[in-house]
Amino acid sequence: MAKIRIYCADCSPRSCENLRAAVGKEADMQWLGSATEGGRALSEISRLAPDIVVQTLVLQGFDGFALIERVCALPAPPAVIVTSHMTRECCIEECIRLGASHYLVKPVPTELLIRRIRDIRRLRGRFSQGEAPGSPAPPRSGEIAGGLLREIGMNPTLKGYGYLIDAALAVGDQPRVQIARDVYPKIARKFGVSAESVERAVRHAIEAAWTRAATEKRSGLFGEERPTNRRMILALAREIEPLLRAAEPER
């Protein structure tokens, strides 16, 4: 299986070096390089064609928002993971709108960033056998689920947001699956936490979303009643299944 090719754009040389050292310890990853200046980063990303770009929003030259937009406009764009100290929702939402796959608030534990890189590789499925060089990436199931969560007003920086995506993908088209017995423990093992922590984080993310003004999507799915964890997970799984099927390439 091909290695995950990683490039870093960060104003902090130390952050770049820390990620380089971490990637060097992973047998399934390859470090391509780094830059602190936006223009150089864009030039090298275009030339080196990484699978994942890890970048911040503060760069020399042009800012991180501009880099996201230009990288995601490339003919075969890499996935972009943003790491930043900025916590304002408008900044996070702008990153996602421009095409970023994930947003992590600094400081980011190295082991978490490595896990996210692998998650995005798995979800994008860019390394399927026989894929032609430069062909567009297949649909990203996690991003489809994340888009629906943002439509109902959920904050993408909350842990429960990511857990909900994993839970919905784990359920798939099996609505009778036992969430507490089967799904939470699976997610807990993946992230090195307890099943109870997963359940609490999901519940908190739902509660936080319901403190915000109702969106059309949220009202259409749930009305004004705040759903239980199980109802939210099953509804999300039900919504993304037809979208994933519709996005699958014809064979």
Protein Blocks (a to p, Z undefined) as FASTA:
>chain_A
ZZdddddddfblklmmmmmmmmmmpmkbccfbdcfbfklmmmmmmmnopabdcddfbdgh
iafklmmmmmmmpmbacddddddfbfbfklmmmmmmnopabdcdddddfklmmmmmmmmm
mmnopmgghiaghiacdddfklmmmmmmmmnopafkbmklmmmmmmmmmnmmafkbcfkl
mmmmmmmmmnopafklmmmmmmmmmmmmmmpccdfklmmmnomadcdfklmmmmmmmmmm
mmmmmmpccZZ
